[in-house]
Amino acid sequence: MKNIVLMADRVADFASESSKSRKFEYTSDSSFDPLFSALCEISPKVYHYDSPSALLDNIAKHSNDIVVTVWSGEKSRNRKAIIQSICEGYNIPYVGADSFLQIISADKHLSKVVCEPYGILGAKDVLISSIDDLWKAKSLKFPVVIKPNLEGGSIGISQDSVALCYEDLAPICEQLLPLFTPLIVEEYLQGEEINVCIAGVNGQIDVFQAVRQNLQDKTFFTSEILSVEVKKINSPIRSTEIVTKDIVTNEFPQKEKEKLIALFNSLGKAEVMRIDGRLFNNEFRLIELTPDCSLSQTASVNTAFQASGYSYPQMFQLLIDNTIKAWEFENTSI
């Protein structure tokens, strides 16, 4: 039994945040409290730090501990890899994807390049770094979705992020470019919104579940997006379009499952991850890789673990056990 270091930057809730906030990957109080309690059930001692500097200030006393990180940070394009890099530098085991995979997955365009050899395709896209780049989008089929290329957690994605025609594109990009550069403009994917949740280590898959996201009774999306107004902040949209989840693993195409498992096994250190996409005509199309997936009690990952027979504390126990297995194997191989 190891002590656990929980890395989490916190916010009370998201009610007062605007749609352009960068804090939507912070951990709210309603998520932090059950997460901390679950870790306390499986560990003699749980420490919490809210910043990389706090971890570094205390690093000497954690050489034999294990790190669980849901830390987000803001602005830096390398923020997804900071905690992981500290742990790697001090050879401290940590749950989840390594710094290399975190950086690749944080780039939505690059993620598609990584997935393509496995037959997992995404929407056609272009990158926009300035208004002078808008002409590139003429090659796309409208409607399109405009997102920050280097963000996650629906940061920068609002109900205003869909352009129905080329003329709608400039006003949206003008609003987003000062905040997020580059932008990715990609063709809208119709279909069922699926979070594929996978957990395992060293080629062994412990959990594979397909979790469908629904807006009330709507399961097939033709123009909808799961924006911050729907998922995070208080808004008229959120009060009427509540997101629910269904386990649809039994209906998920076997050939697509095999592709996703092959991809997961190729990615290196990643004890758990979420692969988001749209399912249409039995084909899974990539939206994004999410190795920094939410581990909150209400998140898709926990929904997947519950469907596989794990309680919330047992989910963390499996992830920690697998992390230690991988860490011991790596250190024995050196």
DOZA-628592 format. One record per residue (C-alpha): residue number from 0; residue in three letters; y, x, z negated. Coordinates in pm, 1 decimal, padded with zeros to 6 digits. Example, Ala and Ser with C-alpha at 12.3 -4.5 7.8 and 13.67 -1.06 7.14 Angstrom:
% residues 2
{k 0&r ala&y -00450.0&x 01230.0&z -00780.0}
{k 1&r ser&y -00106.0&x 01367.0&z -00714.0}
This chain:
% residues 334
{k 0&r met&y 00000.0&x 00000.0&z 00000.0}
{k 1&r lys&y 00330.4&x 00148.4&z 00109.1}
{k 2&r asn&y 00681.8&x 00066.9&z 00003.1}
{k 3&r ile&y 00883.0&x -00099.6&z 00278.8}
{k 4&r val&y 01233.8&x -00020.2&z 00397.8}
{k 5&r leu&y 01390.3&x -00327.2&z 00558.9}
{k 6&r met&y 01677.6&x -00253.7&z 00794.9}
{k 7&r ala&y 01893.4&x -00561.0&z 00858.1}
{k 8&r asp&y 02261.8&x -00618.2&z 00919.3}
{k 9&r arg&y 02347.5&x -00958.7&z 00782.1}
{k 10&r val&y 02575.5&x -01254.2&z 00842.5}
{k 11&r ala&y 02589.9&x -01573.7&z 00638.5}
{k 12&r asp&y 02548.7&x -01790.2&z 00949.2}
{k 13&r phe&y 02680.7&x -01819.5&z 01303.8}
{k 14&r ala&y 02881.2&x -02139.1&z 01259.6}
{k 15&r ser&y 03220.1&x -01971.0&z 01290.6}
{k 16&r glu&y 03131.3&x -01731.2&z 01572.5}
{k 17&r ser&y 03269.9&x -01780.0&z 01922.4}
{k 18&r ser&y 03047.0&x -01770.5&z 02229.5}
{k 19&r lys&y 03170.5&x -01415.5&z 02298.3}
{k 20&r ser&y 03068.6&x -01276.4&z 01958.9}
{k 21&r arg&y 02853.4&x -00962.4&z 01946.0}
{k 22&r lys&y 02684.7&x -01062.2&z 01617.8}
{k 23&r phe&y 02416.6&x -01300.8&z 01742.5}
{k 24&r glu&y 02140.7&x -01046.8&z 01675.4}
{k 25&r tyr&y 02245.3&x -01007.8&z 01311.4}
{k 26&r thr&y 02016.9&x -01166.0&z 01050.3}
{k 27&r ser&y 02149.0&x -01486.3&z 00894.4}
{k 28&r asp&y 02090.5&x -01564.0&z 00528.1}
{k 29&r ser&y 01848.2&x -01841.9&z 00621.0}
{k 30&r ser&y 01634.4&x -01585.9&z 00807.7}
{k 31&r phe&y 01676.3&x -01289.4&z 00573.7}
{k 32&r asp&y 01563.0&x -01457.3&z 00250.8}
{k 33&r pro&y 01213.7&x -01568.6&z 00366.8}
{k 34&r leu&y 01168.3&x -01240.3&z 00556.0}
{k 35&r phe&y 01246.6&x -01034.6&z 00245.0}
{k 36&r ser&y 01021.2&x -01256.2&z 00032.1}
{k 37&r ala&y 00731.3&x -01219.1&z 00276.4}
{k 38&r leu&y 00759.8&x -00840.7&z 00266.0}
{k 39&r cys&y 00769.0&x -00848.9&z -00114.3}
{k 40&r glu&y 00431.8&x -01027.5&z -00110.5}
{k 41&r ile&y 00261.3&x -00737.9&z 00066.2}
{k 42&r ser&y 00445.9&x -00435.2&z -00071.7}
{k 43&r pro&y 00497.9&x -00289.1&z -00420.1}
{k 44&r lys&y 00867.8&x -00232.7&z -00345.8}
{k 45&r val&y 01104.9&x -00344.6&z -00068.3}
{k 46&r tyr&y 01433.7&x -00164.2&z -00010.2}
{k 47&r his&y 01709.2&x -00312.3&z 00204.8}
{k 48&r tyr&y 01975.1&x -00116.4&z 00392.7}
{k 49&r asp&y 02230.7&x -00261.2&z 00630.4}
{k 50&r ser&y 02331.1&x 00045.1&z 00831.2}
{k 51&r pro&y 02194.4&x 00371.2&z 00975.1}
{k 52&r ser&y 02423.9&x 00568.2&z 00742.0}
{k 53&r ala&y 02276.9&x 00392.4&z 00437.9}
{k 54&r leu&y 01926.5&x 00479.9&z 00557.9}
{k 55&r leu&y 02024.2&x 00843.9&z 00610.2}
{k 56&r asp&y 02185.4&x 00863.0&z 00266.0}
{k 57&r asn&y 01854.0&x 00759.5&z 00110.7}
{k 58&r ile&y 01610.2&x 00908.2&z 00361.2}
{k 59&r ala&y 01468.0&x 01171.2&z 00122.7}
{k 60&r lys&y 01303.8&x 00910.3&z -00100.1}
{k 61&r his&y 01135.2&x 00725.7&z 00187.6}
{k 62&r ser&y 00917.6&x 00998.6&z 00340.8}
{k 63&r asn&y 00601.0&x 00807.7&z 00243.1}
{k 64&r asp&y 00731.0&x 00456.8&z 00316.0}
{k 65&r ile&y 00730.6&x 00236.9&z 00626.3}
{k 66&r val&y 01035.0&x 00091.3&z 00801.0}
{k 67&r val&y 01065.0&x -00266.5&z 00925.7}
{k 68&r thr&y 01381.2&x -00301.3&z 01129.1}
{k 69&r val&y 01566.6&x -00607.3&z 01253.2}
{k 70&r trp&y 01893.1&x -00413.4&z 01254.8}
{k 71&r ser&y 02121.3&x -00490.3&z 01548.3}
{k 72&r gly&y 02452.4&x -00308.7&z 01538.7}
{k 73&r glu&y 02736.2&x -00374.4&z 01781.8}
{k 74&r lys&y 02883.4&x -00234.7&z 02103.1}
{k 75&r ser&y 02689.1&x 00092.2&z 02143.2}
{k 76&r arg&y 02454.1&x 00075.0&z 02440.8}
{k 77&r asn&y 02214.4&x 00292.9&z 02238.4}
{k 78&r arg&y 02213.6&x 00068.0&z 01932.0}
{k 79&r lys&y 01862.2&x -00062.5&z 01998.2}
{k 80&r ala&y 01722.8&x 00288.8&z 01946.8}
{k 81&r ile&y 01926.5&x 00423.8&z 01653.9}
{k 82&r ile&y 01697.4&x 00327.7&z 01364.1}
{k 83&r gln&y 01388.6&x 00421.7&z 01563.8}
{k 84&r ser&y 01533.6&x 00762.6&z 01647.1}
{k 85&r ile&y 01612.3&x 00832.6&z 01281.2}
{k 86&r cys&y 01255.4&x 00744.6&z 01185.5}
{k 87&r glu&y 01114.2&x 00961.8&z 01462.1}
{k 88&r gly&y 01334.4&x 01252.2&z 01357.1}
{k 89&r tyr&y 01200.4&x 01232.6&z 01000.3}
{k 90&r asn&y 00844.3&x 01134.7&z 01106.5}
{k 91&r ile&y 00856.5&x 00808.9&z 00911.7}
{k 92&r pro&y 00639.0&x 00524.8&z 01047.7}
{k 93&r tyr&y 00823.0&x 00213.7&z 01164.6}
{k 94&r val&y 00713.6&x -00121.5&z 01303.5}
{k 95&r gly&y 00779.1&x -00196.7&z 01668.2}
{k 96&r ala&y 00873.4&x -00032.4&z 01994.3}
{k 97&r asp&y 00988.5&x 00327.3&z 02008.8}
{k 98&r ser&y 01337.3&x 00436.9&z 02107.9}
{k 99&r phe&y 01239.5&x 00496.0&z 02471.9}
{k 100&r leu&y 01104.3&x 00143.4&z 02519.9}
{k 101&r gln&y 01398.4&x -00006.7&z 02330.9}
{k 102&r ile&y 01644.5&x 00159.1&z 02569.4}
{k 103&r ile&y 01452.0&x 00055.0&z 02882.4}
{k 104&r ser&y 01416.0&x -00305.1&z 02764.4}
{k 105&r ala&y 01783.0&x -00332.2&z 02670.6}
{k 106&r asp&y 01863.6&x -00289.5&z 03041.3}
{k 107&r lys&y 01773.0&x -00618.7&z 03212.3}
{k 108&r his&y 01780.2&x -00469.7&z 03562.6}
{k 109&r leu&y 01572.8&x -00166.4&z 03469.5}
{k 110&r ser&y 01317.9&x -00389.1&z 03292.1}
{k 111&r lys&y 01240.4&x -00556.2&z 03624.4}
{k 112&r val&y 01174.4&x -00218.2&z 03781.1}
{k 113&r val&y 00927.5&x -00134.8&z 03501.7}
{k 114&r cys&y 00744.9&x -00468.6&z 03535.1}
{k 115&r glu&y 00723.2&x -00485.1&z 03914.6}
{k 116&r pro&y 00421.7&x -00249.6&z 03954.5}
{k 117&r tyr&y 00222.0&x -00492.0&z 03738.2}
{k 118&r gly&y 00299.9&x -00785.0&z 03966.1}
{k 119&r ile&y 00552.9&x -00931.9&z 03722.4}
{k 120&r leu&y 00863.0&x -01007.5&z 03925.5}
{k 121&r gly&y 01206.3&x -01119.9&z 03814.8}
{k 122&r ala&y 01489.5&x -01299.8&z 03989.6}
{k 123&r lys&y 01676.5&x -01120.7&z 04265.7}
{k 124&r asp&y 01992.2&x -00969.4&z 04114.1}
{k 125&r val&y 02297.0&x -00748.7&z 04160.8}
{k 126&r leu&y 02498.8&x -00546.3&z 03909.1}
{k 127&r ile&y 02873.6&x -00604.9&z 03880.1}
{k 128&r ser&y 03089.1&x -00336.5&z 03717.1}
{k 129&r ser&y 03425.9&x -00461.2&z 03843.6}
{k 130&r ile&y 03574.6&x -00751.4&z 04036.2}
{k 131&r asp&y 03557.0&x -00530.9&z 04346.0}
{k 132&r asp&y 03175.8&x -00561.1&z 04326.6}
{k 133&r leu&y 03165.4&x -00939.2&z 04368.2}
{k 134&r trp&y 03080.8&x -00912.7&z 04737.9}
{k 135&r lys&y 02732.2&x -00794.7&z 04636.8}
{k 136&r ala&y 02650.7&x -01146.3&z 04511.5}
{k 137&r lys&y 02681.0&x -01287.4&z 04865.5}
{k 138&r ser&y 02323.9&x -01173.1&z 04918.7}
{k 139&r leu&y 02200.9&x -01406.5&z 04641.3}
{k 140&r lys&y 02091.8&x -01767.8&z 04656.3}
{k 141&r phe&y 02308.2&x -01988.8&z 04436.5}
{k 142&r pro&y 02314.9&x -02108.4&z 04161.8}
{k 143&r val&y 02319.6&x -01778.0&z 03972.8}
{k 144&r val&y 02334.8&x -01678.5&z 03607.1}
{k 145&r ile&y 02582.6&x -01414.0&z 03489.8}
{k 146&r lys&y 02485.4&x -01207.7&z 03183.8}
{k 147&r pro&y 02567.0&x -00875.7&z 03017.7}
{k 148&r asn&y 02309.6&x -00633.9&z 03154.5}
{k 149&r leu&y 02281.1&x -00435.0&z 02830.8}
{k 150&r glu&y 02272.3&x -00707.1&z 02564.3}
{k 151&r gly&y 02013.1&x -00934.1&z 02404.8}
{k 152&r gly&y 02000.6&x -01229.1&z 02167.9}
{k 153&r ser&y 02193.8&x -01447.4&z 02416.1}
{k 154&r ile&y 02503.2&x -01234.6&z 02352.0}
{k 155&r gly&y 02756.5&x -01311.7&z 02624.6}
{k 156&r ile&y 02552.4&x -01603.4&z 02762.6}
{k 157&r ser&y 02729.4&x -01938.4&z 02732.3}
{k 158&r gln&y 02715.7&x -02270.3&z 02912.5}
{k 159&r asp&y 02986.3&x -02123.6&z 03138.5}
{k 160&r ser&y 02751.5&x -01848.0&z 03259.1}
{k 161&r val&y 02611.3&x -02043.2&z 03554.7}
{k 162&r ala&y 02789.5&x -02026.1&z 03891.3}
{k 163&r leu&y 02691.9&x -02303.7&z 04130.8}
{k 164&r cys&y 02856.3&x -02135.5&z 04431.7}
{k 165&r tyr&y 03015.7&x -01803.5&z 04524.0}
{k 166&r glu&y 03366.6&x -01936.7&z 04453.6}
{k 167&r asp&y 03269.7&x -02000.2&z 04089.2}
{k 168&r leu&y 03172.5&x -01639.8&z 04032.4}
{k 169&r ala&y 03508.5&x -01462.7&z 04003.2}
{k 170&r pro&y 03649.0&x -01664.9&z 03708.1}
{k 171&r ile&y 03329.4&x -01612.6&z 03507.7}
{k 172&r cys&y 03318.7&x -01238.7&z 03575.7}
{k 173&r glu&y 03688.1&x -01199.4&z 03495.6}
{k 174&r gln&y 03620.6&x -01346.5&z 03152.0}
{k 175&r leu&y 03313.6&x -01131.8&z 03079.1}
{k 176&r leu&y 03388.9&x -00791.8&z 03234.7}
{k 177&r pro&y 03645.7&x -00682.4&z 02972.7}
{k 178&r leu&y 03380.0&x -00744.3&z 02705.7}
{k 179&r phe&y 03052.0&x -00648.4&z 02873.2}
{k 180&r thr&y 02998.9&x -00398.0&z 03154.2}
{k 181&r pro&y 02802.9&x -00403.1&z 03371.3}
{k 182&r leu&y 02714.1&x -00765.6&z 03430.6}
{k 183&r ile&y 02390.2&x -00871.4&z 03592.4}
{k 184&r val&y 02412.8&x -01164.0&z 03834.9}
{k 185&r glu&y 02072.4&x -01310.8&z 03911.6}
{k 186&r glu&y 01936.9&x -01610.3&z 04095.6}
{k 187&r tyr&y 01852.4&x -01904.4&z 03872.5}
{k 188&r leu&y 01479.2&x -01939.8&z 03804.9}
{k 189&r gln&y 01349.8&x -02293.9&z 03781.5}
{k 190&r gly&y 01045.7&x -02366.3&z 03568.1}
{k 191&r glu&y 00917.7&x -02380.8&z 03213.5}
{k 192&r glu&y 01082.8&x -02136.3&z 02973.5}
{k 193&r ile&y 00800.8&x -01930.9&z 02819.3}
{k 194&r asn&y 00809.5&x -01669.0&z 02544.4}
{k 195&r val&y 00489.3&x -01467.7&z 02575.7}
{k 196&r cys&y 00425.0&x -01306.8&z 02236.6}
{k 197&r ile&y 00183.9&x -01013.2&z 02220.1}
{k 198&r ala&y 00075.9&x -00799.6&z 01924.5}
{k 199&r gly&y -00175.3&x -00518.1&z 01913.6}
{k 200&r val&y -00225.8&x -00143.6&z 01909.0}
{k 201&r asn&y -00422.6&x 00121.6&z 02099.1}
{k 202&r gly&y -00538.3&x -00125.1&z 02364.9}
{k 203&r gln&y -00656.1&x -00389.9&z 02117.6}
{k 204&r ile&y -00478.3&x -00725.4&z 02149.7}
{k 205&r asp&y -00464.4&x -00914.1&z 01819.7}
{k 206&r val&y -00226.5&x -01191.2&z 01925.9}
{k 207&r phe&y -00149.2&x -01339.9&z 02266.0}
{k 208&r gln&y 00031.4&x -01673.3&z 02272.6}
{k 209&r ala&y 00251.8&x -01847.5&z 02528.4}
{k 210&r val&y 00529.8&x -02037.1&z 02349.2}
{k 211&r arg&y 00722.4&x -02289.3&z 02559.1}
{k 212&r gln&y 01088.5&x -02357.1&z 02479.4}
{k 213&r asn&y 01202.8&x -02718.0&z 02519.1}
{k 214&r leu&y 01543.5&x -02882.2&z 02511.2}
{k 215&r gln&y 01453.9&x -03203.9&z 02333.8}
{k 216&r asp&y 01201.7&x -03360.9&z 02574.2}
{k 217&r lys&y 01292.1&x -03136.6&z 02870.6}
{k 218&r thr&y 01016.7&x -02886.1&z 02944.5}
{k 219&r phe&y 01100.0&x -02797.5&z 03307.0}
{k 220&r phe&y 01442.0&x -02638.9&z 03355.6}
{k 221&r thr&y 01631.6&x -02693.1&z 03680.1}
{k 222&r ser&y 01981.5&x -02584.7&z 03573.7}
{k 223&r glu&y 01964.3&x -02543.7&z 03194.2}
{k 224&r ile&y 02008.3&x -02216.2&z 03005.4}
{k 225&r leu&y 01935.3&x -02137.3&z 02642.3}
{k 226&r ser&y 02288.5&x -02023.5&z 02566.1}
{k 227&r val&y 02447.7&x -01937.0&z 02233.2}
{k 228&r glu&y 02586.0&x -02290.7&z 02209.0}
{k 229&r val&y 02230.3&x -02423.0&z 02216.9}
{k 230&r lys&y 02064.7&x -02156.9&z 02001.0}
{k 231&r lys&y 02320.3&x -02024.1&z 01754.9}
{k 232&r ile&y 02667.8&x -02171.1&z 01704.5}
{k 233&r asn&y 02778.6&x -02517.2&z 01602.9}
{k 234&r ser&y 02876.7&x -02708.9&z 01914.0}
{k 235&r pro&y 02847.1&x -03057.6&z 02063.5}
{k 236&r ile&y 02574.5&x -02922.7&z 02292.9}
{k 237&r arg&y 02364.8&x -02797.0&z 02003.9}
{k 238&r ser&y 02387.3&x -03129.4&z 01823.1}
{k 239&r thr&y 02225.0&x -03307.3&z 02118.8}
{k 240&r glu&y 02005.9&x -03041.0&z 02284.3}
{k 241&r ile&y 01778.8&x -02914.8&z 02007.9}
{k 242&r val&y 01536.1&x -02638.0&z 02098.5}
{k 243&r thr&y 01171.7&x -02704.6&z 02009.4}
{k 244&r lys&y 00858.3&x -02497.6&z 02071.5}
{k 245&r asp&y 00507.2&x -02574.4&z 02197.3}
{k 246&r ile&y 00204.3&x -02347.9&z 02216.7}
{k 247&r val&y 00084.2&x -02364.5&z 02578.9}
{k 248&r thr&y -00152.1&x -02066.2&z 02583.0}
{k 249&r asn&y -00447.2&x -02272.5&z 02702.8}
{k 250&r glu&y -00249.3&x -02384.3&z 03008.3}
{k 251&r phe&y -00108.6&x -02037.4&z 03082.6}
{k 252&r pro&y -00261.4&x -01891.7&z 03402.3}
{k 253&r gln&y -00532.3&x -01633.0&z 03331.1}
{k 254&r lys&y -00414.2&x -01401.0&z 03609.1}
{k 255&r glu&y -00062.9&x -01395.4&z 03463.0}
{k 256&r lys&y -00206.3&x -01327.5&z 03115.6}
{k 257&r glu&y -00397.7&x -01029.1&z 03250.9}
{k 258&r lys&y -00083.7&x -00888.9&z 03414.9}
{k 259&r leu&y 00115.6&x -00918.3&z 03091.9}
{k 260&r ile&y -00155.0&x -00756.3&z 02880.0}
{k 261&r ala&y -00181.7&x -00469.0&z 03129.3}
{k 262&r leu&y 00195.2&x -00425.2&z 03107.1}
{k 263&r phe&y 00194.4&x -00435.7&z 02726.4}
{k 264&r asn&y -00082.5&x -00176.2&z 02706.1}
{k 265&r ser&y 00112.4&x 00053.5&z 02939.6}
{k 266&r leu&y 00435.8&x 00052.3&z 02740.3}
{k 267&r gly&y 00335.8&x 00289.9&z 02463.1}
{k 268&r lys&y 00439.0&x 00226.5&z 02103.2}
{k 269&r ala&y 00506.2&x -00146.1&z 02066.2}
{k 270&r glu&y 00302.1&x -00319.9&z 01796.6}
{k 271&r val&y 00467.7&x -00649.3&z 01885.4}
{k 272&r met&y 00692.0&x -00774.9&z 02160.4}
{k 273&r arg&y 00809.8&x -01085.8&z 02338.6}
{k 274&r ile&y 00820.6&x -01116.7&z 02716.8}
{k 275&r asp&y 01048.6&x -01399.1&z 02827.7}
{k 276&r gly&y 01026.2&x -01571.9&z 03161.9}
{k 277&r arg&y 00991.7&x -01890.2&z 03362.4}
{k 278&r leu&y 00658.8&x -02036.5&z 03472.2}
{k 279&r phe&y 00667.3&x -02213.7&z 03809.3}
{k 280&r asn&y 00372.6&x -02295.8&z 04035.5}
{k 281&r asn&y 00143.9&x -02094.0&z 03804.9}
{k 282&r glu&y 00354.4&x -01780.4&z 03848.8}
{k 283&r phe&y 00534.2&x -01612.9&z 03559.0}
{k 284&r arg&y 00875.7&x -01472.5&z 03657.6}
{k 285&r leu&y 01041.9&x -01224.8&z 03423.6}
{k 286&r ile&y 01370.6&x -01293.0&z 03245.6}
{k 287&r glu&y 01362.6&x -01000.5&z 03003.0}
{k 288&r leu&y 01151.0&x -00771.4&z 02788.1}
{k 289&r thr&y 01219.4&x -00818.6&z 02418.3}
{k 290&r pro&y 01055.6&x -00554.2&z 02197.6}
{k 291&r asp&y 01330.1&x -00608.6&z 01938.4}
{k 292&r cys&y 01211.5&x -00968.1&z 01903.3}
{k 293&r ser&y 01320.2&x -01182.3&z 01613.2}
{k 294&r leu&y 01078.9&x -01171.0&z 01319.3}
{k 295&r ser&y 01237.3&x -01465.8&z 01140.3}
{k 296&r gln&y 01022.6&x -01747.3&z 01007.3}
{k 297&r thr&y 01145.2&x -01988.9&z 01276.4}
{k 298&r ala&y 01115.0&x -01748.0&z 01571.0}
{k 299&r ser&y 00865.5&x -01763.7&z 01856.5}
{k 300&r val&y 00679.5&x -01456.8&z 01730.2}
{k 301&r asn&y 00595.4&x -01621.5&z 01397.9}
{k 302&r thr&y 00506.0&x -01941.7&z 01583.9}
{k 303&r ala&y 00260.6&x -01735.4&z 01788.9}
{k 304&r phe&y 00110.5&x -01569.6&z 01480.9}
{k 305&r gln&y 00071.1&x -01905.7&z 01308.4}
{k 306&r ala&y -00113.8&x -02037.5&z 01613.9}
{k 307&r ser&y -00342.0&x -01733.6&z 01585.0}
{k 308&r gly&y -00420.7&x -01807.4&z 01219.8}
{k 309&r tyr&y -00177.2&x -01576.3&z 01038.3}
{k 310&r ser&y 00059.9&x -01678.2&z 00760.3}
{k 311&r tyr&y 00410.3&x -01531.1&z 00759.8}
{k 312&r pro&y 00323.1&x -01249.5&z 00512.3}
{k 313&r gln&y -00004.0&x -01187.3&z 00698.8}
{k 314&r met&y 00194.4&x -01136.7&z 01018.9}
{k 315&r phe&y 00381.7&x -00849.0&z 00858.4}
{k 316&r gln&y 00062.8&x -00710.7&z 00706.2}
{k 317&r leu&y -00100.8&x -00691.4&z 01049.4}
{k 318&r leu&y 00205.3&x -00529.8&z 01205.1}
{k 319&r ile&y 00224.1&x -00273.6&z 00925.8}
{k 320&r asp&y -00149.2&x -00199.7&z 00939.4}
{k 321&r asn&y -00126.7&x -00145.3&z 01315.7}
{k 322&r thr&y 00181.1&x 00072.4&z 01277.3}
{k 323&r ile&y 00002.9&x 00296.2&z 01028.0}
{k 324&r lys&y -00302.1&x 00318.9&z 01255.3}
{k 325&r ala&y -00086.5&x 00428.8&z 01547.3}
{k 326&r trp&y 00117.0&x 00669.9&z 01334.0}
{k 327&r glu&y -00193.8&x 00831.8&z 01182.0}
{k 328&r phe&y -00353.2&x 00863.5&z 01527.3}
{k 329&r glu&y -00040.6&x 01027.4&z 01670.5}
{k 330&r asn&y -00008.3&x 01270.1&z 01380.3}
{k 331&r thr&y -00378.0&x 01358.5&z 01391.9}
{k 332&r ser&y -00345.2&x 01431.1&z 01766.0}
{k 333&r ile&y -00053.4&x 01671.1&z 01725.9}
